[in-house]
């Protein structure tokens, strides 16, 4: 490769390398730390915090609800608006389970869980939310558990930036390996070490 071509590709690779590093830096740190906390999840104490709310849907609103026993439907707009105004609950258009006498809505979220039950006979509302702590919250972000579409897109874009960072780093190693004899032994060790652990200790 000519010196001018080498210089051109080095500039390109360094540019893509630092841009991908900048984009993935914070995410990589978070995912590295939560990799450790996930690996030691059983050793990290946590006291779940449970929040319970109760209310009663007005009979006038209850009478407008559809008869949807055995179906899975979102809550009607009027009912969602009442829950937001009277109980400060934002449940969104997620599907709920309708039976003859009850509506049950699961509300999973990172770091905890929640559910909402509405008695279709009395109008009684029971809401319970459990929060297992911030370590659990970030662990669930790491796993993409109940995080929604926006976070899944972030993980995909972040993973793409990490791939670019690694690939450009590998090519840069190739460019500089002639002056650094330990380059490929180190790369080989980084590949062989986890491979041996998988073969010898994971069954």
N, C-alpha and C positions, 0 to 999 in steps of 0.2 A: 504494500500500500504506500502510495506517495505521501510525502510529509504534509502536503497541503490537504489531501484527503483525510489523513489521520487527524490533523488539527480540526478539520470541519466536524468529523464524527465525534471527536472528544468534546467539542463545544456543545453539540447537540445532546450527547449523552449526559454531560454534566447538567445541562439545563433541565432536561426531563427528570434527572435524578433529584435535583434540589427542589423542583416544583412538586413532585410526588411526595418527597419527604415532608415538605411544608404542609401539604394537604392532609397527610396521614399521621403527622406527629402526635397530636393530642389524642386521636382515636387509638393509635398504636399503644400509647402509654396507658390509656384506660383499659384497653383489651388485655395488655400484659399484666396489669395489676389485678384485674378481675379474673384472669387466668389463675393467679395464685389463690385468690379468695375462693374461687370455685373448687380448686384442688383441696382446700382445707375448710370447706363449708361446714363440716361436722364439728370442727374445732372452734368455730367462731360463735360465741354465745349470742343469742337474740331473744328478746322478749316481745312477742307479737302484741301490737296495740289494736284493740277491737273497738270500733265505733258503731253504736246502734242508734237508729232513728225510727220513730214511729209516727204515723199520721193516719188520716182517714180521708179517703176520697169522697167528695160530696155526692149525695145520691143523684143529684141532677146530672153530674158528669158521668157517674157510674152507669146511668140508664142509657147513655149514648154509646157505650162501648159495644163493639160487634160481638155476636155469638160465634166464637171461633174455637170451640172445644176440640182438642187434639191437633191443632194447627200450630205452626211456628210463624209468627207475624211480629213486625215492629209495633211498639206502642203508638196509638194514635197521637197526632200532633197536640190536640187539646190536653191529653193526659200528660204528655211530656212537658208541656208548658206549665201545667199545674205543679208537677213535681219540681220543676225548676224554681217556680215562684214561692211555693209554700214550704218546700223541704230542701231547697238549694241543691238539687240533684240534677246533674246533666247526664242523661242516659243515652242520648243520641238515637239513631234509627236502627240500632242493632236488634236482631230478632229475639223475641221472647217466646216462651212456651206457654200456650193457652190450654187450660183444661176447663171443665164445666164450671168449676167454682174458684179457680185461682189462675193468676198470671205469675209466672216465675221468670225472672230475668237474671241471667248470670252476667257479672261485670268483672271479669278477670283483668288484672293490670300488673305491671312490673312491681315486684317487691311485695305483692299481697294478693288479695282476692276480695270480691264483694258480690253481693246478690241482693235482689229486690223481689219481694213477694207482695202481691195485691190480692186480697180476698174479694172475689166478685159478688159475694152475698152481703157482707157487712161494709165493704169499702176499706177495711183495715189495711194499712201499708206497713210493712216491716222491711227495713234496710239494715244490712250489716256489712261493714268493711273491716278487713284485717290488713294491717301493715306490718311486715316482718323486719323492717329496718332498712337503712340505706345500703348496707352491704348486699342484702338480698335484692334490693332495687337494681343496683349496678350489675349484679350477677345475672339478673334477668335481661337487662339490656345487652349484656354480652351474648346471651343465648338467643336474643330476639323473641323472648317469650311474651306474648300478649302485648306487643309494642306498637302494632298498627302499621299501616302502609308506609308512612313517611320514614319511620325508622328502618324498615326493611330496605327501602331505597337507599338510605344513608349507608347501611352495611354493604350493599352491593357496590356503591360508588367508592366507599372506603377500601373495600377489598380490591377493586380495580387499581386504585392508587398504590396500594401495597404491592400488587403484582408488578406494576411499572417500576416502582422503587427497587424491587428485588432483581428484576430482569436487567434494568440499566446498571445496577450495581454489579451484577455478574459479568456483563460485557466490559464494564470499566476494569474489573479484576483481570479480564483477559488482556486488555490493553497494557496494564501495568505489571502483569505477572512475570515478565522477563527480568524485571529489576527487583522482584520480591519473590525469592525462591520458595518461601513458606506459604504462598497463596493457595496453591492447589491442595497441598496436604491439609491445610486448615479447612478448606471447602469440603474435602473428602471426609474429614473427621466430623464436620457438621452434618453430613449425610449418613455416615456409617453409625455414629453413636445412637441416634434414635432408632435406626433400623435394627441394630443389635438388641436394644431394649425391647422392641416389639417382638422379635423372634425368640428371645431367651426368657422374658419375664411376663409377657402378656399372653394368656391362654384363655 
